[in-house]
């Protein structure tokens, strides 16, 4: 029974990831009226950020669903492995393309290039949130080496904080999120992400709570 549920959940996970990527692509293309002949690094790098967050949002949604349905982790192992690689690629290229283009334009290296020449002074804090989150996500990639260490759960807590920071970073800086239908989608992502996090932490602390001995 659980195996069948796990197989269906795996299919749903792939469909959900495909759907959010299509939604991100539609919002991105619409933002410049589908004028692909004028593509440059400044226009390309936003879709990478939208893709990375959308896939990570799917990770949290599917993780909460898996725990709720009591499905073993192995059922979604392949899904998480493949999409995590896509996320890693996107989160590296998203700022990387921007930093490279600013450097190419003679504006120097990060963080000065984007803090002083790309974002408004009032929104520098949102750009810094994105940079901090990037390094947290990169640190999480060392899970294969350190996930068994007693301190690793602090890295997991930091990663959960980083996904919220990235959400705010995109909401404040993302061109596609300043108005229109995609902003409503983004609010939906935020609400469901928060619900998923609350449930995941509820299950985590519930499972860690010591069980009382059964009366004899």
N, C-alpha and C positions, 0 to 999 in steps of 0.2 A: 504493500500500500504506500509506504513512505517513498519507495523507489519511484513509483508512478507519479507521485506528487512532485518529487524532485525533478523528474524529467520535464513535467509541465512547467515547473518554476524556471527551469533553465531556458525553455523556449520563450517564456514571458520576458526573461531577463534580456535575451538577445533582441527581441522585438522592441522592448522599451528603449534599449540603447540606440537601436536604429532610428526609432521615432524621434528621440530628443536630438539626435544629430541632424536629422532632416529639418526639424524645427529651427535649430541654430543656423543651419545653412540658409533657410528661407529668410530669417530675420536679418542675417548678414547681407545677403544679396539685395534685399529690398532697401537696405540703408544707403546704397549707392546706385539705386535704380538699375541694377543688373548690367552696369557698364563695365564689362570685363576687359574691354580694350584699354582701360586706364588703371589696371591693377598695378600696385606697387607694394612695398613692404608695409607701409602705413595702413593699407587697406586689407592686406592678407593677415597680419598678426591678430586682429580681433577674433576671427573665426577660430583660431587655435585656442584662444582663451575660453570662448564659448563652448567649444568641443570638450575641453578638459573638464570644465565645471559640470557640464551636462552629464558626462560619463561618470564622474565622481558622485554626482547626485544619484544616479542610477545605482551605484554601489551601495549607498546608504539605504535606499528604498528596498533593494533586493536583500540586503543583509537583515533588515528588520523583518521582511516577509519570511525569510528563511527561518529565522528564530521563532517567529509566531507560529509557523507551520511545523516546527520541530523537524526540519529537514537537515540532514548532515551537511557539513561544510563541503564535503567532497562533491556534492551534487552540482555546485556552482564553481568548482575549482577552475575549470577551463575558461569559463566566462570571465572570472576575475583576473586570471593570468593574462589573457589576451587584451582585455579592455584596460588593464592597469598599464600594460606596455604602451598602448595608444595614449593614455593620460600622460605618462612620463614624457613621451615624445612631444606632445602638445604643450605641456607646461615649460619645457625647455625652449621650444621654438617661439612660443608666444612672446616672452620678453626678449629672447635672443634676436629675433628679427627687428624689433623696435630699437634695441641697443645698437645693432649693427648699422641700421639706416641712419640713426642719429650720429654715430661715429663717422659714417661715410659723408654726411653732410657737414662735417667739421665742427660738431658740437661736443666733442669729447667722449669720455667714457662714463659708464654708470657709476654711482647714482646721480652724479651731477648733470649728466646729459639730459635725463628725462625729468629730474626734479626742477631744474632751472630753465629748461627750454621746451618741455612738452606739456606738462600739466600746470594748471593754474595754481598759484601759491596757496589758495584756500583748500586745494584738494591734494596737496602733497602728502598728507597723512594717509589718504586712501592708496596712493602709489606705494608708500612705505609698507602698508599692510600687505600689499601684493608681493613685495620683495621678501618680507619676513616669511610669509606663507610658502613661497617658493622654496626657501631653504629648509623649512620644516618638512615639506613633501619630499624633498631630496633626501633628507635624513631618514625618512620612513623607508626608503629603498634599501636600507641596511638591515631590514627585518630578518632576512635569511641568516644573517650573522649573529644578531643580538636578540632575537625575539624571545629566547629562553632566559634572558637575564632578568633579574628581579626588578630592575629599574625601567624595563622596556615599556611598561604601561604608561609611564609619564610621556613617552614619545607618542603613544596612541592618543592620550589626552590632548597633546599639542596639535596633533593632526586633526582632531575633531574641532579644535578651536580655529585651526587654519582654514578649514572648509567654510566656516562661518565668516571669517575675515575675507576670504576670496569672494564670497557672495556679496558682501558690502562693497568691496573693492570694485567689482563689476557694476554694481548698482549705481555707484557714484561716478565711475569713469567710462563705462561702456556706452558708446554712441547709440547702439541699438536698443539701449534700455532707458533712454530718457523720455520716451513717449511711445504711444501706440500699443498694439496688441501684445507685443513681446514683453513689455513691462508687466502686463497682467500675468503672463506665463511665468515670469521671473518671481513674482510674488507667490504664485502657486508653488514654485520650486522651494522657495524659502519656508513656506508654511509646512509643506510635507517633509522637508529636510529636518525641521525642528521637531516635528512629531516623531520621525524615525529615530532621531538622536535620543529623545526622551525615552522611547521604548527600549532602545538598545542599552542605555545606561540602567534603566529599571531592571532589565533582565540580567545585566552584568552584576549588579549589586545584590540582586535577589539570589543568584546562583552562588555568590561568595558568602552569603550569610550562613553562619553555622546552624545546622539543623539540630533541633531539640531531640533528645533521646525518646524513643517510643516507650510509653509506660508498659510495664509487664504485669 
